[in-house]
Amino acid sequence: MSGLESVLVVGTGLIGTSIALALREQGVAVHLADRDAGSLRLARELGAGVEWAEGVTVDIAIIAVPPQAVAGQLAALQSAGAARFYTDVASVKALPIREAASLGCDLTTYVAGHPLAGRERSGPAAARADLFLGRPWALCPTEETSPDAVEALHGLVKLCGGEAVRIAAAEHDRAVAVVSHAPHVAASAVAARLAEAPVTALGLAGPGVRDVTRVAASDPRLWTGILSGNALPVAEVLEAVAADLAAAAASLRASAVSADSGAMTRVTDLLHRGVTGTGRIPGKHGGPARTYAVVQVIIGDRPGELARLFQVAKEAGVNIEDVRLEHAPGLPLGAADLWVQPEAVTALAEALRANGWHLP
């Protein structure tokens, strides 16, 4: 498809509005539709597009609704002749395709899709035009899908800054169960323990528990729909996780009542496998995982401090690969952990100290 000129985005939540903003920056005419008048109005006010008038035909209709609603929305749009091609952005793929086929939808013009990007916040107010930059975007065409439809969707993904990955729907659902859906439930299980934790314990919370529970702050209603749409693959992963945790718990109980050093074997094995799994997560830009060094700096809780910190790194010729802030409870300061290439540690540390920064 040469040149994407117009799209319809149905569903003005985080993903739909972010797609609309990204395409608007590329000069694409964007039409918006949503049953929630408030969400639609906010997306329009953010500059995501104009309200769709029924009868207007676009190049691609993007269905940004929960997985269980995709097929019905696709059938309605195709019946109205809303677009040449259709896609969705639900994080489950086999369910919408199966339901679309059962409703008699034209699968030649439909490419199931899923951008692997998101935030803990939801709704159009959280949308960002750069949300998909460098992020994988799964495309799951069926045997019926036309080459023109696939080409059109590749063009859409490229305009949004994403990286198209062609994958079968069932394989996609098994993959996201491992890397997204089951981890979300596991994070929620850990975070649920905090709901009744003593205030004293919460006062001791550090970056570790925040890292583990970060995604648990997402909208439960949204995630209930996602998980029910991919129930069996997620259940299989959770059962494996539960077996590992049960084995670890049994080992810990045994070690508490026995001097046998072998009682902790299963815990040690799980920790080793965790290190191996973490090391397999692709690194920046999708390349091999890298081991970075951390330079910790004490930083004041004042405007402009991070900018000054980054300026020193820039002048030292050091690229900061990642950064994490940890605030000191009750104090107007905290610590900034800067991830850098191991060979850059000395240069950055010397530059920071020379500019008056305190390194623990």
Disulfide bonds with the S-S distance in Angstrom:
none
